[in-house]
Amino acid sequence: MPIRDHHSKPFDPGTLAKLELFRLTADGFLSVFIGSGQTWQKRVQVFDFFCGPGLDQNENEGSPILLLRRLKDLADSISATGCEVSILLNDSDENKIDELKRNVANRGLEKGPYGLRFSNRTFIDLFPDELSKMRGSANLVLIDQNGISQFPPAIFGQLRQLSHTDILVFVSSSYAWRFQDAPEISKHLETAKVFATSPPFYKAHRAVVDYYRSLIPVGDDYQLAPFSIKKGSNIYGVMFGSRNMKGLEKFLEAAWRLDGRTGEANYDIDREGRFSLPGELPMDWGKTKKVQLFEMELKKAILEGELATTAAVYRFTLERGFLPKHANVALRALHGEGRVTKITGLGYSSLVNPQPIILI
C-alpha cells in the first residue's frame, strides 16, 4: 500500500473536506465541554496522533493549527469555566514535529489557554501511555492514519470503553476494498467480513464502518457514523465514534453542512448522477431519495407504536444519520394529517424530558 504524505504538496479538495469536517466537529466538541458552561467536566483533552507539520506548501492550515486557533478564541470561556485544557500533537516523523513547532511559534500559538505537548513516537507505541491519561476527562481523539493498519479492533475496543470521548478516525477504505484478499491488508482488517456483501467501490467506507459497528456488543450504547471522501480515484473516509448522543448530533451537523444531500460524503454516494465509475450502469433517476426514505421509515415506526416518545424519535433519527430538523418534517406532516398531536422541541433535551407521542 502506498504511503501518502499530503503535506508535501498543496492540500487537495478531499483533504480540505476532511479538515473542514475536523474543524466543525472539534468546534462542536469544544462548544459542549467549554463553550456551553453546562458540563461538570473540567478537564478537556485533544489528542492529534498524526498531526503533520500543520501547514501544506500553500500554507493552508492543518488540524493542529486549526485547533490551537479555535482554543485561542475560547480563552475567555476557558478561564470563566475553570477548564484545564491539554493538547497532544504527535507525529512519528521528527522533522514534521520540528516544522510544526516553528509553524506554531510563528503564529503565536505556542502559548495559550492550554497545556501543549509535542511528541514524535509511533502511534502504536504511544497509544498505551496516552490511553491512561484519557480516563476521567473529556477527550477528542484524532487518528489520521496512513492506510488501515493503525486502528485494529483492540484499540477501537479500548477507546470505546471511555466515557466523554469522541473519536475521528481516517481510513483508506478503497485500498482495503481493492486489495481485500492481500495478506498485508487482511492481517489488519477482517476484509472477508467487511466486504462479505460485496458492496460497490463507492460505498467501501460505509462497509468499513458497518464492520466496526458489528464489533460493538449488543446493549452497548456506543454510536458510529461515517463520512466518505473521494480523493481522485480513491475513496477514503472518516469514522466518528462517541458514547454521547450530543457528540453524535454535533458530528452529523458538520457532515450535513458538507453534504446537504445525504450528510455522508463529499460526492454523491447514493448514485444520484454526480459520480460514476467505468463500466457502471446509469443511475435510476426515479428512485426515492435518502431523506424521503427516512421520513417514510420514521412515520411508519411512529404510527406502529415503535417510537412512543420524543426521546425515542431523537435516538432513532441520529442513529440513522439524520438530524432533528429532518425528523421534524415527518412530525409536522403527521400532525397536519391529523395522525398525532403536535410535538415541539425535538433535540438532546428530549432525552432528559421526553414528551409522549400521542396517536389520534
FILUM-574744 format. One record per residue (C-alpha): residue number from 1; residue in one letter; x, y, z. Coordinates in steps of 0.1 Angstrom, whole numbers, plus 5000, padded with zeros to 4 digits. Layout:
! residues N
site semi NUM	lumvo A	x X	y Y	z Z
...
END
This chain:
! residues 360
site semi 1	lumvo M	x 5000	y 5000	z 5000
site semi 2	lumvo P	x 5014	y 5034	z 4991
site semi 3	lumvo I	x 5021	y 5058	z 5019
site semi 4	lumvo R	x 5006	y 5092	z 5013
site semi 5	lumvo D	x 5022	y 5125	z 5025
site semi 6	lumvo H	x 4996	y 5151	z 5017
site semi 7	lumvo H	x 5018	y 5178	z 5034
site semi 8	lumvo S	x 5044	y 5176	z 5007
site semi 9	lumvo K	x 5021	y 5194	z 4982
site semi 10	lumvo P	x 4990	y 5216	z 4984
site semi 11	lumvo F	x 4960	y 5200	z 5001
site semi 12	lumvo D	x 4937	y 5185	z 4975
site semi 13	lumvo P	x 4898	y 5190	z 4977
site semi 14	lumvo G	x 4894	y 5157	z 4996
site semi 15	lumvo T	x 4919	y 5167	z 5022
site semi 16	lumvo L	x 4903	y 5201	z 5026
site semi 17	lumvo A	x 4869	y 5184	z 5030
site semi 18	lumvo K	x 4884	y 5162	z 5058
site semi 19	lumvo L	x 4899	y 5192	z 5075
site semi 20	lumvo E	x 4867	y 5211	z 5074
site semi 21	lumvo L	x 4849	y 5181	z 5089
site semi 22	lumvo F	x 4875	y 5180	z 5116
site semi 23	lumvo R	x 4872	y 5218	z 5123
site semi 24	lumvo L	x 4834	y 5217	z 5126
site semi 25	lumvo T	x 4835	y 5185	z 5147
site semi 26	lumvo A	x 4862	y 5199	z 5170
site semi 27	lumvo D	x 4842	y 5231	z 5173
site semi 28	lumvo G	x 4811	y 5212	z 5183
site semi 29	lumvo F	x 4831	y 5192	z 5209
site semi 30	lumvo L	x 4847	y 5223	z 5224
site semi 31	lumvo S	x 4813	y 5241	z 5224
site semi 32	lumvo V	x 4798	y 5214	z 5246
site semi 33	lumvo F	x 4827	y 5210	z 5271
site semi 34	lumvo I	x 4839	y 5245	z 5272
site semi 35	lumvo G	x 4816	y 5270	z 5254
site semi 36	lumvo S	x 4783	y 5258	z 5269
site semi 37	lumvo G	x 4791	y 5262	z 5306
site semi 38	lumvo Q	x 4766	y 5233	z 5312
site semi 39	lumvo T	x 4790	y 5204	z 5318
site semi 40	lumvo W	x 4807	y 5193	z 5350
site semi 41	lumvo Q	x 4837	y 5181	z 5332
site semi 42	lumvo K	x 4866	y 5205	z 5338
site semi 43	lumvo R	x 4894	y 5185	z 5322
site semi 44	lumvo V	x 4894	y 5186	z 5284
site semi 45	lumvo Q	x 4920	y 5170	z 5262
site semi 46	lumvo V	x 4926	y 5167	z 5224
site semi 47	lumvo F	x 4949	y 5140	z 5210
site semi 48	lumvo D	x 4961	y 5145	z 5174
site semi 49	lumvo F	x 4982	y 5114	z 5169
site semi 50	lumvo F	x 4992	y 5120	z 5132
site semi 51	lumvo C	x 4994	y 5158	z 5132
site semi 52	lumvo G	x 5019	y 5166	z 5105
site semi 53	lumvo P	x 5037	y 5199	z 5102
site semi 54	lumvo G	x 5005	y 5220	z 5105
site semi 55	lumvo L	x 5006	y 5236	z 5070
site semi 56	lumvo D	x 5008	y 5225	z 5034
site semi 57	lumvo Q	x 5030	y 5241	z 5007
site semi 58	lumvo N	x 5005	y 5269	z 5002
site semi 59	lumvo E	x 5002	y 5274	z 5040
site semi 60	lumvo N	x 4967	y 5260	z 5042
site semi 61	lumvo E	x 4963	y 5252	z 5079
site semi 62	lumvo G	x 4961	y 5216	z 5091
site semi 63	lumvo S	x 4944	y 5201	z 5121
site semi 64	lumvo P	x 4969	y 5213	z 5148
site semi 65	lumvo I	x 4969	y 5250	z 5137
site semi 66	lumvo L	x 4931	y 5250	z 5133
site semi 67	lumvo L	x 4927	y 5235	z 5168
site semi 68	lumvo L	x 4950	y 5259	z 5185
site semi 69	lumvo R	x 4934	y 5290	z 5168
site semi 70	lumvo R	x 4900	y 5279	z 5180
site semi 71	lumvo L	x 4912	y 5274	z 5216
site semi 72	lumvo K	x 4927	y 5309	z 5215
site semi 73	lumvo D	x 4892	y 5322	z 5206
site semi 74	lumvo L	x 4878	y 5303	z 5235
site semi 75	lumvo A	x 4903	y 5318	z 5260
site semi 76	lumvo D	x 4877	y 5338	z 5280
site semi 77	lumvo S	x 4853	y 5308	z 5282
site semi 78	lumvo I	x 4881	y 5285	z 5293
site semi 79	lumvo S	x 4890	y 5310	z 5320
site semi 80	lumvo A	x 4854	y 5315	z 5331
site semi 81	lumvo T	x 4847	y 5278	z 5334
site semi 82	lumvo G	x 4880	y 5269	z 5350
site semi 83	lumvo C	x 4887	y 5242	z 5324
site semi 84	lumvo E	x 4921	y 5226	z 5323
site semi 85	lumvo V	x 4928	y 5221	z 5285
site semi 86	lumvo S	x 4956	y 5198	z 5273
site semi 87	lumvo I	x 4967	y 5192	z 5237
site semi 88	lumvo L	x 4989	y 5164	z 5224
site semi 89	lumvo L	x 5004	y 5169	z 5189
site semi 90	lumvo N	x 5022	y 5138	z 5177
site semi 91	lumvo D	x 5038	y 5126	z 5145
site semi 92	lumvo S	x 5063	y 5097	z 5141
site semi 93	lumvo D	x 5083	y 5119	z 5117
site semi 94	lumvo E	x 5106	y 5141	z 5139
site semi 95	lumvo N	x 5112	y 5165	z 5110
site semi 96	lumvo K	x 5074	y 5172	z 5108
site semi 97	lumvo I	x 5073	y 5179	z 5146
site semi 98	lumvo D	x 5102	y 5203	z 5143
site semi 99	lumvo E	x 5085	y 5221	z 5115
site semi 100	lumvo L	x 5052	y 5221	z 5134
site semi 101	lumvo K	x 5069	y 5237	z 5164
site semi 102	lumvo R	x 5082	y 5265	z 5141
site semi 103	lumvo N	x 5048	y 5270	z 5125
site semi 104	lumvo V	x 5030	y 5272	z 5159
site semi 105	lumvo A	x 5056	y 5297	z 5172
site semi 106	lumvo N	x 5054	y 5318	z 5140
site semi 107	lumvo R	x 5017	y 5322	z 5146
site semi 108	lumvo G	x 5019	y 5330	z 5183
site semi 109	lumvo L	x 5002	y 5298	z 5192
site semi 110	lumvo E	x 5029	y 5282	z 5214
site semi 111	lumvo K	x 5013	y 5297	z 5245
site semi 112	lumvo G	x 4976	y 5299	z 5251
site semi 113	lumvo P	x 4948	y 5288	z 5274
site semi 114	lumvo Y	x 4961	y 5252	z 5271
site semi 115	lumvo G	x 4989	y 5229	z 5280
site semi 116	lumvo L	x 5007	y 5219	z 5248
site semi 117	lumvo R	x 5027	y 5187	z 5244
site semi 118	lumvo F	x 5047	y 5176	z 5213
site semi 119	lumvo S	x 5057	y 5140	z 5206
site semi 120	lumvo N	x 5073	y 5121	z 5177
site semi 121	lumvo R	x 5066	y 5085	z 5185
site semi 122	lumvo T	x 5048	y 5059	z 5165
site semi 123	lumvo F	x 5011	y 5057	z 5173
site semi 124	lumvo I	x 5011	y 5020	z 5183
site semi 125	lumvo D	x 5040	y 5027	z 5207
site semi 126	lumvo L	x 5025	y 5059	z 5221
site semi 127	lumvo F	x 4988	y 5050	z 5225
site semi 128	lumvo P	x 4990	y 5029	z 5256
site semi 129	lumvo D	x 5007	y 5057	z 5276
site semi 130	lumvo E	x 4981	y 5083	z 5264
site semi 131	lumvo L	x 4952	y 5060	z 5270
site semi 132	lumvo S	x 4958	y 5061	z 5307
site semi 133	lumvo K	x 4957	y 5099	z 5306
site semi 134	lumvo M	x 4922	y 5098	z 5289
site semi 135	lumvo R	x 4904	y 5083	z 5318
site semi 136	lumvo G	x 4884	y 5108	z 5338
site semi 137	lumvo S	x 4884	y 5136	z 5313
site semi 138	lumvo A	x 4866	y 5148	z 5282
site semi 139	lumvo N	x 4886	y 5137	z 5251
site semi 140	lumvo L	x 4887	y 5143	z 5214
site semi 141	lumvo V	x 4909	y 5117	z 5197
site semi 142	lumvo L	x 4921	y 5123	z 5161
site semi 143	lumvo I	x 4937	y 5093	z 5143
site semi 144	lumvo D	x 4946	y 5104	z 5108
site semi 145	lumvo Q	x 4964	y 5072	z 5099
site semi 146	lumvo N	x 4982	y 5062	z 5067
site semi 147	lumvo G	x 4961	y 5033	z 5054
site semi 148	lumvo I	x 4943	y 5010	z 5078
site semi 149	lumvo S	x 4969	y 4994	z 5100
site semi 150	lumvo Q	x 4969	y 5018	z 5129
site semi 151	lumvo F	x 4933	y 5011	z 5141
site semi 152	lumvo P	x 4929	y 4974	z 5149
site semi 153	lumvo P	x 4898	y 4962	z 5167
site semi 154	lumvo A	x 4917	y 4961	z 5200
site semi 155	lumvo I	x 4924	y 4998	z 5200
site semi 156	lumvo F	x 4888	y 5005	z 5190
site semi 157	lumvo G	x 4876	y 4985	z 5219
site semi 158	lumvo Q	x 4898	y 5004	z 5244
site semi 159	lumvo L	x 4886	y 5038	z 5231
site semi 160	lumvo R	x 4850	y 5026	z 5231
site semi 161	lumvo Q	x 4851	y 5019	z 5268
site semi 162	lumvo L	x 4859	y 5055	z 5276
site semi 163	lumvo S	x 4832	y 5080	z 5286
site semi 164	lumvo H	x 4831	y 5116	z 5273
site semi 165	lumvo T	x 4854	y 5106	z 5245
site semi 166	lumvo D	x 4848	y 5114	z 5208
site semi 167	lumvo I	x 4870	y 5098	z 5181
site semi 168	lumvo L	x 4876	y 5108	z 5145
site semi 169	lumvo V	x 4895	y 5080	z 5126
site semi 170	lumvo F	x 4906	y 5083	z 5090
site semi 171	lumvo V	x 4905	y 5051	z 5069
site semi 172	lumvo S	x 4919	y 5044	z 5034
site semi 173	lumvo S	x 4888	y 5023	z 5027
site semi 174	lumvo S	x 4892	y 5019	z 4989
site semi 175	lumvo Y	x 4927	y 5003	z 4994
site semi 176	lumvo A	x 4911	y 4978	z 5017
site semi 177	lumvo W	x 4884	y 4972	z 4991
site semi 178	lumvo R	x 4908	y 4969	z 4962
site semi 179	lumvo F	x 4933	y 4946	z 4980
site semi 180	lumvo Q	x 4909	y 4928	z 5003
site semi 181	lumvo D	x 4925	y 4894	z 4995
site semi 182	lumvo A	x 4961	y 4905	z 5001
site semi 183	lumvo P	x 4976	y 4892	z 5034
site semi 184	lumvo E	x 4991	y 4925	z 5043
site semi 185	lumvo I	x 4956	y 4940	z 5043
site semi 186	lumvo S	x 4936	y 4912	z 5058
site semi 187	lumvo K	x 4960	y 4909	z 5088
site semi 188	lumvo H	x 4949	y 4944	z 5099
site semi 189	lumvo L	x 4913	y 4942	z 5090
site semi 190	lumvo E	x 4889	y 4913	z 5086
site semi 191	lumvo T	x 4882	y 4921	z 5050
site semi 192	lumvo A	x 4863	y 4889	z 5044
site semi 193	lumvo K	x 4837	y 4901	z 5069
site semi 194	lumvo V	x 4840	y 4938	z 5060
site semi 195	lumvo F	x 4831	y 4932	z 5023
site semi 196	lumvo A	x 4811	y 4900	z 5027
site semi 197	lumvo T	x 4781	y 4916	z 5010
site semi 198	lumvo S	x 4802	y 4928	z 4980
site semi 199	lumvo P	x 4795	y 4965	z 4984
site semi 200	lumvo P	x 4803	y 4987	z 4954
site semi 201	lumvo F	x 4835	y 5006	z 4954
site semi 202	lumvo Y	x 4820	y 5040	z 4962
site semi 203	lumvo K	x 4803	y 5025	z 4993
site semi 204	lumvo A	x 4835	y 5009	z 5007
site semi 205	lumvo H	x 4837	y 5032	z 5036
site semi 206	lumvo R	x 4802	y 5025	z 5047
site semi 207	lumvo A	x 4811	y 4988	z 5048
site semi 208	lumvo V	x 4842	y 4995	z 5069
site semi 209	lumvo V	x 4822	y 5015	z 5095
site semi 210	lumvo D	x 4795	y 4988	z 5095
site semi 211	lumvo Y	x 4822	y 4963	z 5103
site semi 212	lumvo Y	x 4834	y 4983	z 5133
site semi 213	lumvo R	x 4797	y 4987	z 5143
site semi 214	lumvo S	x 4794	y 4949	z 5144
site semi 215	lumvo L	x 4822	y 4948	z 5170
site semi 216	lumvo I	x 4800	y 4967	z 5195
site semi 217	lumvo P	x 4784	y 4943	z 5219
site semi 218	lumvo V	x 4746	y 4941	z 5219
site semi 219	lumvo G	x 4732	y 4965	z 5245
site semi 220	lumvo D	x 4763	y 4988	z 5244
site semi 221	lumvo D	x 4751	y 5023	z 5238
site semi 222	lumvo Y	x 4780	y 5034	z 5215
site semi 223	lumvo Q	x 4774	y 5053	z 5183
site semi 224	lumvo L	x 4794	y 5053	z 5150
site semi 225	lumvo A	x 4788	y 5074	z 5119
site semi 226	lumvo P	x 4807	y 5075	z 5086
site semi 227	lumvo F	x 4817	y 5103	z 5062
site semi 228	lumvo S	x 4831	y 5092	z 5028
site semi 229	lumvo I	x 4856	y 5113	z 5009
site semi 230	lumvo K	x 4865	y 5110	z 4973
site semi 231	lumvo K	x 4902	y 5119	z 4965
site semi 232	lumvo G	x 4910	y 5113	z 4929
site semi 233	lumvo S	x 4901	y 5077	z 4920
site semi 234	lumvo N	x 4901	y 5066	z 4957
site semi 235	lumvo I	x 4875	y 5065	z 4984
site semi 236	lumvo Y	x 4887	y 5074	z 5019
site semi 237	lumvo G	x 4866	y 5081	z 5049
site semi 238	lumvo V	x 4862	y 5094	z 5084
site semi 239	lumvo M	x 4846	y 5073	z 5112
site semi 240	lumvo F	x 4832	y 5092	z 5141
site semi 241	lumvo G	x 4826	y 5074	z 5174
site semi 242	lumvo S	x 4810	y 5086	z 5207
site semi 243	lumvo R	x 4790	y 5074	z 5237
site semi 244	lumvo N	x 4772	y 5107	z 5238
site semi 245	lumvo M	x 4742	y 5114	z 5216
site semi 246	lumvo K	x 4751	y 5151	z 5217
site semi 247	lumvo G	x 4785	y 5143	z 5203
site semi 248	lumvo L	x 4769	y 5123	z 5175
site semi 249	lumvo E	x 4745	y 5152	z 5168
site semi 250	lumvo K	x 4774	y 5177	z 5165
site semi 251	lumvo F	x 4792	y 5154	z 5141
site semi 252	lumvo L	x 4761	y 5149	z 5120
site semi 253	lumvo E	x 4756	y 5187	z 5119
site semi 254	lumvo A	x 4791	y 5191	z 5105
site semi 255	lumvo A	x 4785	y 5162	z 5080
site semi 256	lumvo W	x 4752	y 5177	z 5067
site semi 257	lumvo R	x 4769	y 5211	z 5063
site semi 258	lumvo L	x 4794	y 5195	z 5040
site semi 259	lumvo D	x 4768	y 5173	z 5022
site semi 260	lumvo G	x 4733	y 5187	z 5022
site semi 261	lumvo R	x 4721	y 5157	z 5002
site semi 262	lumvo T	x 4729	y 5127	z 5024
site semi 263	lumvo G	x 4751	y 5141	z 5052
site semi 264	lumvo E	x 4776	y 5113	z 5044
site semi 265	lumvo A	x 4801	y 5121	z 5016
site semi 266	lumvo N	x 4818	y 5148	z 4995
site semi 267	lumvo Y	x 4804	y 5130	z 4964
site semi 268	lumvo D	x 4771	y 5115	z 4956
site semi 269	lumvo I	x 4773	y 5083	z 4975
site semi 270	lumvo D	x 4738	y 5072	z 4966
site semi 271	lumvo R	x 4744	y 5075	z 4929
site semi 272	lumvo E	x 4723	y 5105	z 4921
site semi 273	lumvo G	x 4741	y 5114	z 4890
site semi 274	lumvo R	x 4774	y 5131	z 4900
site semi 275	lumvo F	x 4798	y 5103	z 4905
site semi 276	lumvo S	x 4803	y 5073	z 4882
site semi 277	lumvo L	x 4829	y 5046	z 4877
site semi 278	lumvo P	x 4839	y 5029	z 4844
site semi 279	lumvo G	x 4815	y 5001	z 4835
site semi 280	lumvo E	x 4787	y 5011	z 4859
site semi 281	lumvo L	x 4751	y 5013	z 4848
site semi 282	lumvo P	x 4735	y 5048	z 4847
site semi 283	lumvo M	x 4716	y 5056	z 4879
site semi 284	lumvo D	x 4678	y 5052	z 4882
site semi 285	lumvo W	x 4665	y 5088	z 4882
site semi 286	lumvo G	x 4632	y 5077	z 4896
site semi 287	lumvo K	x 4645	y 5062	z 4928
site semi 288	lumvo T	x 4634	y 5075	z 4962
site semi 289	lumvo K	x 4659	y 5098	z 4978
site semi 290	lumvo K	x 4676	y 5090	z 5012
site semi 291	lumvo V	x 4658	y 5118	z 5031
site semi 292	lumvo Q	x 4624	y 5107	z 5018
site semi 293	lumvo L	x 4631	y 5071	z 5027
site semi 294	lumvo F	x 4640	y 5082	z 5063
site semi 295	lumvo E	x 4607	y 5102	z 5066
site semi 296	lumvo M	x 4587	y 5072	z 5055
site semi 297	lumvo E	x 4605	y 5049	z 5079
site semi 298	lumvo L	x 4601	y 5073	z 5108
site semi 299	lumvo K	x 4564	y 5078	z 5101
site semi 300	lumvo K	x 4558	y 5041	z 5099
site semi 301	lumvo A	x 4577	y 5035	z 5132
site semi 302	lumvo I	x 4556	y 5062	z 5150
site semi 303	lumvo L	x 4522	y 5050	z 5136
site semi 304	lumvo E	x 4530	y 5014	z 5146
site semi 305	lumvo G	x 4538	y 5025	z 5181
site semi 306	lumvo E	x 4575	y 5016	z 5180
site semi 307	lumvo L	x 4585	y 5052	z 5189
site semi 308	lumvo A	x 4563	y 5064	z 5217
site semi 309	lumvo T	x 4583	y 5094	z 5230
site semi 310	lumvo T	x 4604	y 5123	z 5216
site semi 311	lumvo A	x 4635	y 5106	z 5232
site semi 312	lumvo A	x 4629	y 5075	z 5211
site semi 313	lumvo V	x 4624	y 5096	z 5180
site semi 314	lumvo Y	x 4656	y 5116	z 5187
site semi 315	lumvo R	x 4677	y 5085	z 5191
site semi 316	lumvo F	x 4661	y 5068	z 5161
site semi 317	lumvo T	x 4669	y 5099	z 5140
site semi 318	lumvo L	x 4706	y 5102	z 5149
site semi 319	lumvo E	x 4713	y 5065	z 5147
site semi 320	lumvo R	x 4702	y 5067	z 5111
site semi 321	lumvo G	x 4724	y 5096	z 5103
site semi 322	lumvo F	x 4698	y 5124	z 5103
site semi 323	lumvo L	x 4692	y 5155	z 5124
site semi 324	lumvo P	x 4662	y 5166	z 5144
site semi 325	lumvo K	x 4653	y 5190	z 5116
site semi 326	lumvo H	x 4647	y 5161	z 5093
site semi 327	lumvo A	x 4625	y 5143	z 5119
site semi 328	lumvo N	x 4605	y 5175	z 5124
site semi 329	lumvo V	x 4594	y 5174	z 5088
site semi 330	lumvo A	x 4578	y 5140	z 5093
site semi 331	lumvo L	x 4563	y 5150	z 5127
site semi 332	lumvo R	x 4547	y 5181	z 5112
site semi 333	lumvo A	x 4534	y 5161	z 5083
site semi 334	lumvo L	x 4518	y 5135	z 5107
site semi 335	lumvo H	x 4503	y 5163	z 5128
site semi 336	lumvo G	x 4490	y 5181	z 5096
site semi 337	lumvo E	x 4473	y 5148	z 5086
site semi 338	lumvo G	x 4456	y 5145	z 5120
site semi 339	lumvo R	x 4476	y 5114	z 5129
site semi 340	lumvo V	x 4495	y 5127	z 5160
site semi 341	lumvo T	x 4493	y 5155	z 5184
site semi 342	lumvo K	x 4516	y 5185	z 5179
site semi 343	lumvo I	x 4552	y 5179	z 5190
site semi 344	lumvo T	x 4578	y 5207	z 5196
site semi 345	lumvo G	x 4613	y 5210	z 5208
site semi 346	lumvo L	x 4628	y 5177	z 5195
site semi 347	lumvo G	x 4665	y 5176	z 5205
site semi 348	lumvo Y	x 4690	y 5165	z 5230
site semi 349	lumvo S	x 4668	y 5178	z 5258
site semi 350	lumvo S	x 4643	y 5152	z 5248
site semi 351	lumvo L	x 4665	y 5125	z 5264
site semi 352	lumvo V	x 4660	y 5142	z 5298
site semi 353	lumvo N	x 4624	y 5155	z 5294
site semi 354	lumvo P	x 4608	y 5133	z 5268
site semi 355	lumvo Q	x 4573	y 5141	z 5255
site semi 356	lumvo P	x 4548	y 5114	z 5247
site semi 357	lumvo I	x 4538	y 5110	z 5211
site semi 358	lumvo I	x 4500	y 5106	z 5212
site semi 359	lumvo L	x 4484	y 5089	z 5182
site semi 360	lumvo I	x 4450	y 5103	z 5172
END
